[in-house]
Amino acid sequence: MLHYAVVFFVIALIAALFGFGGIAASAVGIAKILFVVFAVLAIASFLFGLISKN
């Protein structure tokens, strides 16, 4: 999931470089959402790992 967030961020940078503002904004929005989902799942996985060890 983090890989896809980075991919969309790179797409946004390239689109912004060539002047496609709408596409860049959309790609940044998708990258933000994917990063937040990744962070939530990573924290949940960490917490469930701690719980299952005890």
Secondary structure as GFF3:
##gff-version 3
##sequence-region A 1 54
A	DSSP	alpha_helix	2	17	.	.	.	ID=ss1
A	DSSP	alpha_helix	21	53	.	.	.	ID=ss2
###
